Amino acid sequence: MAVIVFGSINTDIGLGVRHLPVPGETVLTGGYALVPGGKGCNQAVAMAKLGADVRMIGAVGDDVMAGPPMAAMQAAGIDTARVRIAERPTGLAAVMVAEDGENAIVVASGANLSVRADQLANIRAGDVLVCQMEVPFEETAAALVQAKAAGAVTVLNLAPFGELPAEAWGAVDYWVVNELEAAALAAQVGVAATDDYPALARALALRLNATVVATLGGEGAVAVTAAGDMWRASVLPVEIVDTTGAGDAFVGGMAAALAEGDVLSDALKKASATAGLACTGFGAQTALPGISDVAEASTQISVQRL
């Protein structure tokens, strides 16, 4: 089945720096790179490189900054017929990456604010809809509700955190959150806060009647179903070059696996392998792995039922 990505499309200005600046500090660097980005675009390319049939729904401006992400998606074989040309400029992100791999990002949304749920069409039962929170929240909610009604599998990467309208909570089959997003989601839906993130993921899964996948950085990831079943995945042992886009790679790996019909434990394994490999190069998309690399790396990931 197809994977439909409803989300953001940006061009990233990549800046390699010795260290991330503190408030009031200017940090010099020798140059920069213009690379495709945006969570929606990143996740779409990640899935396409893993063999998924991907369709992108988003918006770009009628400007030169639309070139890098559109070219990247087309080169990956992604259907971009429903990418709208908006009056706003193409989304732009300034991405600073320090020598230790940490990053800081500022995003100018631009044309991403023009994405509308009415661009979603011909979604079928069994398709997978993947959303994030870089386009208007109400449009994301409407797309999720529409896809769920059509019988599609729905995945929401709640990043960057925003309060999804309550009427759409029941339209999400898989919530993907990091530690900060899990805590913010718990506050929104009335779940008690805790630093025990596996326990928090379980409480969220029961509250939302959905599968909650929590990414825990160097501690791997946990996934809990609405029935309370829990799995924990390890991380791939790699030398980290740049963590930018690792979360998007995780979502891409998981969604591609779900579209292939993989069970949750296998989807976690592929997601963790994809994310780990994405940290071995600079940029959100340039280090995204292909099918064979992920298949090999997946053998190094352990997934345990808790």
C-alpha positions as CSV (number, residue, x, y, z in Angstrom):
1,M,0.0,0.0,0.0
2,A,1.0,3.6,-0.4
3,V,2.4,5.9,2.2
4,I,1.0,9.4,2.1
5,V,3.1,12.1,3.9
6,F,1.1,15.2,4.9
7,G,3.7,17.7,6.1
8,S,6.4,20.2,5.7
9,I,8.9,20.9,3.0
10,N,11.9,23.1,3.6
11,T,15.3,24.1,2.4
12,D,17.8,23.9,5.2
13,I,20.8,26.1,5.6
14,G,23.4,23.8,7.2
15,L,26.0,25.4,9.4
16,G,28.8,23.3,10.9
17,V,30.1,25.0,14.1
18,R,32.7,24.3,16.7
19,H,30.0,24.6,19.4
20,L,26.4,25.9,19.6
21,P,26.2,29.6,20.5
22,V,24.8,30.7,23.8
23,P,22.6,33.7,24.0
24,G,24.5,36.8,22.9
25,E,27.4,34.8,21.4
26,T,28.5,35.0,17.7
27,V,30.1,31.8,16.4
28,L,32.1,31.9,13.1
29,T,32.2,29.1,10.6
30,G,33.8,28.7,7.2
31,G,30.7,28.0,5.0
32,Y,27.3,26.6,4.7
33,A,25.3,24.2,2.6
34,L,21.7,24.4,1.1
35,V,20.1,21.0,1.5
36,P,16.5,19.7,1.4
37,G,14.7,19.4,4.6
38,G,11.4,19.7,6.5
39,K,10.1,16.9,8.6
40,G,7.6,15.8,6.0
41,C,10.1,15.9,3.1
42,N,12.8,14.1,5.3
43,Q,10.4,11.3,6.3
44,A,9.1,10.9,2.7
45,V,12.6,10.5,1.3
46,A,13.6,8.1,4.1
47,M,10.6,5.9,3.2
48,A,11.2,6.1,-0.5
49,K,14.8,5.0,0.0
50,L,13.5,2.0,1.8
51,G,11.3,1.0,-1.2
52,A,8.0,2.5,-0.1
53,D,5.4,3.9,-2.6
54,V,5.4,7.5,-1.3
55,R,3.1,10.4,-2.1
56,M,3.9,13.8,-0.7
57,I,1.3,16.4,0.3
58,G,2.6,19.8,1.2
59,A,3.4,23.3,-0.2
60,V,6.4,25.3,-1.5
61,G,6.8,28.8,-2.8
62,D,7.4,29.9,-6.4
63,D,11.0,30.6,-5.6
64,V,14.6,29.2,-5.9
65,M,14.4,27.7,-2.4
66,A,11.8,25.2,-3.6
67,G,14.4,23.6,-5.8
68,P,16.5,21.4,-3.4
69,P,13.6,19.6,-1.7
70,M,11.5,19.2,-4.8
71,A,14.5,17.8,-6.7
72,A,15.3,15.4,-3.8
73,M,11.8,14.0,-3.7
74,Q,11.6,13.6,-7.4
75,A,15.0,11.9,-7.5
76,A,13.7,9.5,-4.8
77,G,10.7,8.6,-6.9
78,I,8.2,10.3,-4.7
79,D,4.9,11.4,-6.2
80,T,4.8,15.2,-5.7
81,A,1.6,15.9,-7.8
82,R,-0.2,17.2,-4.7
83,V,2.5,19.6,-3.6
84,R,0.9,23.0,-3.8
85,I,2.6,26.2,-5.1
86,A,1.8,28.8,-2.5
87,E,2.1,32.6,-2.4
88,R,4.3,32.3,0.7
89,P,8.0,31.6,0.3
90,T,9.3,28.1,0.6
91,G,10.0,27.1,4.2
92,L,13.5,27.7,5.4
93,A,15.4,26.2,8.3
94,A,18.7,27.3,9.8
95,V,20.4,24.2,11.2
96,M,23.6,24.6,13.3
97,V,25.5,21.3,14.0
98,A,28.3,21.3,16.6
99,E,31.4,19.1,16.4
100,D,29.9,16.7,19.1
101,G,26.8,16.1,16.8
102,E,24.4,18.2,18.8
103,N,22.2,20.7,16.8
104,A,20.0,23.8,17.2
105,I,17.4,24.6,14.6
106,V,15.2,27.6,13.7
107,V,12.4,27.1,11.2
108,A,10.6,29.8,9.1
109,S,7.4,28.0,8.1
110,G,6.6,30.0,5.0
111,A,4.6,28.0,2.5
112,N,4.1,25.2,5.0
113,L,1.4,27.4,6.5
114,S,-0.6,27.0,3.3
115,V,-0.9,23.2,3.5
116,R,-4.6,22.2,3.6
117,A,-6.4,18.9,4.3
118,D,-8.3,19.2,1.1
119,Q,-5.1,18.3,-0.8
120,L,-5.6,14.8,0.6
121,A,-7.4,12.6,-1.9
122,N,-7.8,9.0,-3.0
123,I,-6.5,7.6,0.3
124,R,-7.6,4.0,0.6
125,A,-8.0,1.4,3.3
126,G,-4.6,0.0,4.2
127,D,-2.7,3.0,3.1
128,V,-0.5,4.7,5.7
129,L,-0.8,8.4,6.4
130,V,2.2,10.0,8.2
131,C,1.8,13.5,9.7
132,Q,4.0,15.8,11.8
133,M,3.4,19.2,13.5
134,E,5.1,21.6,11.1
135,V,1.9,22.5,9.1
136,P,-1.3,24.0,10.6
137,F,-2.5,21.8,13.5
138,E,-6.1,22.0,12.4
139,E,-5.3,20.8,8.9
140,T,-3.2,17.9,10.3
141,A,-6.2,17.0,12.5
142,A,-8.6,17.1,9.6
143,A,-6.2,14.9,7.5
144,L,-6.0,12.4,10.2
145,V,-9.7,12.2,10.7
146,Q,-10.3,11.8,6.9
147,A,-7.7,9.1,6.6
148,K,-9.0,7.2,9.6
149,A,-12.5,7.3,8.2
150,A,-11.1,5.8,4.9
151,G,-9.6,2.9,6.8
152,A,-6.0,4.0,6.5
153,V,-3.3,3.5,9.2
154,T,-2.4,6.8,10.7
155,V,1.0,7.8,12.2
156,L,1.5,11.1,14.0
157,N,5.1,12.3,14.8
158,L,4.2,14.9,17.5
159,A,7.2,17.1,16.6
160,P,7.7,19.8,17.2
161,F,5.2,19.5,20.0
162,G,1.8,21.2,19.4
163,E,-1.6,20.5,20.9
164,L,-3.5,18.4,18.4
165,P,-7.2,19.2,18.6
166,A,-8.9,16.7,20.9
167,E,-11.4,15.6,18.3
168,A,-8.5,14.1,16.3
169,W,-7.0,12.1,19.2
170,G,-9.0,9.0,18.3
171,A,-7.9,9.2,14.6
172,V,-4.2,8.4,15.5
173,D,-3.1,4.8,15.4
174,Y,0.6,5.4,16.2
175,W,1.9,8.4,18.2
176,V,5.7,8.9,17.9
177,V,7.2,11.2,20.6
178,N,10.5,11.9,22.2
179,E,10.9,12.5,25.9
180,L,9.9,16.1,25.9
181,E,7.0,15.5,23.6
182,A,5.8,12.6,25.7
183,A,5.8,14.8,28.8
184,A,4.0,17.6,27.0
185,L,1.4,15.2,25.6
186,A,0.8,13.8,29.0
187,A,0.1,17.2,30.4
188,Q,-2.4,17.8,27.5
189,V,-4.3,14.6,27.9
190,G,-4.3,14.5,31.7
191,V,-1.7,11.7,32.3
192,A,0.5,12.1,35.4
193,A,4.0,13.2,34.7
194,T,6.9,10.8,35.4
195,D,10.6,10.5,34.4
196,D,10.0,6.8,33.8
197,Y,9.3,7.1,30.1
198,P,8.4,3.5,29.4
199,A,5.8,3.8,32.2
200,L,4.7,7.1,30.7
201,A,4.4,5.6,27.2
202,R,2.2,2.9,28.7
203,A,-0.1,5.4,30.4
204,L,-0.4,7.4,27.3
205,A,-1.2,4.3,25.2
206,L,-4.0,3.4,27.6
207,R,-5.3,7.0,27.7
208,L,-5.3,7.5,23.9
209,N,-6.3,3.9,23.0
210,A,-3.4,3.8,20.5
211,T,0.2,2.6,20.1
212,V,2.7,5.1,21.6
213,V,6.3,4.9,20.4
214,A,8.7,6.9,22.6
215,T,12.2,7.5,21.2
216,L,14.7,7.8,24.1
217,G,18.0,8.9,22.4
218,G,20.9,6.8,23.5
219,E,18.5,4.6,25.4
220,G,16.7,3.3,22.3
221,A,13.0,3.3,21.9
222,V,9.9,1.8,23.5
223,A,6.5,1.0,22.0
224,V,3.3,0.3,23.9
225,T,0.1,-0.8,22.3
226,A,-3.4,0.1,23.6
227,A,-3.6,-3.3,25.1
228,G,-0.5,-2.6,27.2
229,D,2.0,-4.8,25.3
230,M,5.4,-3.2,25.4
231,W,8.6,-3.7,23.4
232,R,12.0,-2.0,23.8
233,A,14.5,-1.5,20.9
234,S,18.2,-0.9,21.3
235,V,20.2,1.7,19.4
236,L,22.6,1.0,16.6
237,P,26.3,1.3,17.7
238,V,27.7,4.0,15.4
239,E,30.0,6.9,15.6
240,I,27.7,9.9,15.6
241,V,28.5,12.7,13.0
242,D,25.2,14.6,13.0
243,T,21.9,13.8,14.8
244,T,19.9,16.2,12.6
245,G,17.0,14.2,11.0
246,A,17.5,11.1,13.2
247,G,14.0,11.3,14.4
248,D,12.6,11.7,10.9
249,A,14.7,8.7,9.8
250,F,13.1,6.7,12.7
251,V,9.6,7.6,11.6
252,G,10.4,6.9,8.0
253,G,11.8,3.5,8.8
254,M,8.8,2.6,11.0
255,A,6.2,3.8,8.5
256,A,7.8,2.0,5.6
257,A,7.8,-1.2,7.6
258,L,4.2,-0.8,8.6
259,A,3.3,-0.2,4.9
260,E,4.9,-3.5,4.2
261,G,2.8,-5.2,6.8
262,D,5.5,-5.7,9.4
263,V,4.5,-6.4,13.0
264,L,5.4,-3.7,15.5
265,S,8.5,-5.4,16.9
266,D,10.0,-5.7,13.4
267,A,9.0,-2.1,12.5
268,L,10.8,-0.9,15.6
269,K,13.9,-2.8,14.6
270,K,14.0,-1.2,11.1
271,A,13.2,2.2,12.6
272,S,16.1,2.1,15.0
273,A,18.5,0.9,12.3
274,T,17.4,3.6,10.0
275,A,17.8,6.3,12.6
276,G,21.2,5.0,13.7
277,L,22.6,5.0,10.1
278,A,21.2,8.5,9.5
279,C,23.5,9.8,12.3
280,T,26.7,8.7,10.4
281,G,26.7,11.7,7.9
282,F,26.0,15.4,7.8
283,G,22.5,16.6,7.0
284,A,19.0,15.3,7.4
285,Q,18.8,13.5,4.1
286,T,22.3,12.9,2.8
287,A,23.0,10.0,5.2
288,L,19.6,8.3,4.8
289,P,20.2,4.6,4.2
290,G,18.8,2.3,1.6
291,I,17.1,-1.1,1.9
292,S,20.2,-3.3,2.0
293,D,22.0,-1.1,4.6
294,V,19.0,-1.2,6.9
295,A,18.5,-4.9,6.5
296,E,22.1,-5.5,7.5
297,A,22.0,-3.0,10.4
298,S,18.8,-4.4,11.7
299,T,20.6,-7.6,12.7
300,Q,22.4,-5.4,15.3
301,I,19.2,-4.2,16.9
302,S,17.7,-6.1,19.7
303,V,13.9,-5.8,20.4
304,Q,12.7,-7.2,23.7
305,R,9.2,-7.6,25.0
306,L,8.8,-6.2,28.4
